[in-house]
């Protein structure tokens, strides 16, 4: 993936948040990739701490629209945080993760799953009944042990850490990500 695309995605994400806050924005470049359906996550951090993260797992809308929607949701609708305030905007850093295709993980039991997970590479989606959660590959940085990673993913889905059921399904995906080191000038 090109650096040009990454810079465009960061500008789209930051611009969507700025626009919602009533700040001026600049248009992102017109790239053909931005019109193709894609799935993304937008993550906001402030002083190194998570400040919001919302995304989509399957490509349903054009990449430009998906990033815009997820940026607004991460800034203003992540239920773990209050809406981003105007005073926080300058300190917030934006990261955009472009997801690859979901790949079902064949498994016989939890030990088999733990052998198949690739720390630092795989994003993982867990589903069981009405429960669903995902961790981006970046989560491996704070949860490097596969057993702990999977236990926390189960908790995020609303299940017990030791839960196992034959109806549990996992899928993995990879991402290409771009992250601001300094805010993109609007």
C-alpha positions in Angstrom: 0.0 0.0 0.0 1.3 3.4 -0.9 2.3 6.1 1.5 0.2 8.5 -0.6 -2.9 6.4 0.2 -2.0 6.4 3.9 -1.6 10.2 4.0 -4.9 10.6 2.3 -6.6 8.3 4.8 -5.1 10.2 7.7 -6.3 13.5 6.2 -9.8 12.1 5.6 -10.0 10.9 9.2 -8.7 14.1 10.8 -10.8 16.2 8.5 -14.0 14.4 9.4 -13.3 15.1 13.1 -12.3 18.7 12.4 -15.4 19.3 10.4 -17.6 17.9 13.2 -15.8 20.3 15.6 -16.5 23.2 13.3 -12.9 23.6 12.2 -11.6 24.3 8.7 -10.4 21.3 6.6 -8.6 20.6 3.4 -9.8 18.0 0.8 -7.9 14.7 0.6 -6.4 13.8 -2.8 -8.6 12.0 -5.3 -7.2 8.5 -5.5 -9.0 5.6 -7.3 -8.5 3.3 -4.2 -10.6 5.7 -2.1 -13.7 4.8 -4.1 -13.3 1.0 -3.7 -15.2 -0.8 -0.9 -13.0 -1.4 2.1 -13.1 -2.1 5.9 -11.2 0.1 8.3 -10.6 0.9 11.9 -9.8 4.4 13.1 -7.9 4.6 16.4 -7.4 7.8 18.3 -4.7 8.2 21.0 -3.9 11.0 23.3 -0.5 11.1 25.1 -0.1 7.5 24.2 -3.4 6.3 25.7 -6.3 5.0 23.8 -9.0 7.7 23.2 -11.3 6.0 20.8 -11.4 3.1 18.3 -14.2 2.2 16.0 -14.3 0.3 12.8 -15.9 -2.1 10.3 -14.9 -5.7 9.7 -16.3 -6.1 6.2 -16.1 -3.8 3.1 -19.5 -2.3 2.6 -18.9 1.3 1.5 -16.1 3.1 -0.4 -12.9 3.4 1.6 -13.2 7.2 1.8 -16.7 6.9 3.4 -15.7 4.1 5.7 -12.7 6.0 7.1 -14.8 9.2 7.5 -17.6 7.3 9.3 -15.2 5.5 11.6 -13.3 8.6 12.5 -16.4 10.4 13.6 -17.5 7.4 15.5 -14.1 6.9 17.2 -14.0 10.6 18.2 -17.6 11.1 19.3 -19.4 7.7 19.8 -17.0 5.2 21.3 -19.0 4.2 24.4 -15.8 3.9 26.5 -15.0 7.6 26.3 -16.8 11.0 26.3 -17.0 12.8 23.0 -13.7 14.3 21.9 -13.6 18.0 22.8 -12.3 20.9 20.8 -9.5 21.3 23.3 -8.4 17.7 22.8 -8.3 17.7 19.1 -4.8 19.1 18.6 -3.2 16.5 21.0 -5.1 13.5 19.5 -3.2 11.3 17.1 -5.0 9.4 14.4 -4.2 5.9 13.1 -6.1 4.2 10.2 -6.0 0.5 9.8 -7.0 -0.9 6.4 -8.2 -4.5 6.9 -7.5 -7.4 4.7 -10.1 -10.2 4.1 -11.4 -12.2 7.0 -10.1 -15.8 7.0 -11.9 -18.4 9.1 -9.6 -20.2 11.6 -10.0 -23.9 11.5 -9.8 -25.3 15.0 -10.6 -28.3 17.1 -10.1 -26.8 20.6 -8.6 -23.9 22.4 -5.1 -25.4 22.4 -5.3 -25.7 18.6 -6.4 -22.1 18.3 -3.5 -20.9 20.4 -1.1 -22.7 18.1 -2.6 -21.1 15.0 -2.7 -17.5 16.2 0.2 -15.4 14.9 1.1 -12.8 17.5 1.8 -9.4 16.0 0.3 -10.4 12.6 -3.3 -11.5 13.2 -6.3 -9.4 14.0 -8.9 -11.7 15.4 -12.7 -11.8 15.4 -14.5 -14.0 17.9 -18.2 -14.8 17.5 -20.4 -17.1 19.6 -24.2 -16.8 19.6 -24.9 -13.1 20.0 -21.4 -12.3 21.2 -18.8 -10.7 18.9 -15.5 -8.9 19.5 -12.3 -8.1 17.6 -8.8 -7.1 18.5 -6.7 -5.5 15.8 -3.1 -6.9 15.3 -1.8 -3.9 17.2 -3.4 -5.3 20.5 -0.6 -7.9 20.5 1.7 -5.1 21.6 0.0 -4.9 25.0 -1.2 -8.6 25.1 1.7 -10.6 23.6 0.8 -14.0 25.1 -1.7 -15.8 22.9 -3.5 -17.3 25.9 -4.0 -13.9 27.5 -4.9 -12.3 24.2 -7.6 -14.8 23.6 -8.9 -14.6 27.2 -9.2 -10.8 26.9 -10.9 -11.1 23.5 -13.5 -13.4 25.1 -14.0 -10.9 27.9 -14.5 -8.1 25.4 -17.2 -10.2 23.7 -19.0 -10.6 27.1 -17.8 -14.1 27.7 -15.8 -15.6 30.6 -12.0 -15.8 30.0 -12.1 -19.6 30.2 -15.2 -20.0 28.1 -15.2 -22.6 25.3 -18.0 -23.9 23.2 -18.2 -25.8 19.9 -20.2 -22.9 18.5 -17.3 -20.4 19.0 -15.9 -19.2 15.8 -12.7 -17.3 15.0 -11.5 -15.4 11.9 -8.3 -13.6 11.4 -7.2 -10.7 9.3 -4.2 -8.6 8.7 -4.0 -4.8 8.4 -2.0 -2.1 6.7 -1.8 0.8 9.0 -0.8 4.4 9.0 -0.3 6.6 12.1 0.2 10.3 12.6 3.4 11.2 14.5 2.2 14.8 14.5 -1.3 16.0 13.6 -1.8 16.5 9.8 -2.2 20.2 9.0 -5.7 21.0 7.9 
